[in-house]
Amino acid sequence: MYTNELLQEKYNVQKKLNKQAEDSNEDYSYFIESQVRSLFQKKAWNINFSKRKGEYIENSSQKNTG
């Protein structure tokens, strides 16, 4: 697997966040969402979350029309 300093730091942060989620008995994705919401609220930024969870929605220009 290809890695560099930036990717390694990303993996390290993800491991720490996963540990925090496990320690608080929360699902990782819900834990991350709550952290993001908290940050945006603290910074007075606007954020809109999609109600859709998971799955890839294909762009209409990429759909196979044949």
Secondary structure, 3 states (H helix, E strand, C coil): CCCCHHHHHHHHHHHHHHHHHHHCCCCHHHHHHHHHHHHHHHHCCCCCCCCCCCCCCCCHHHCCCC
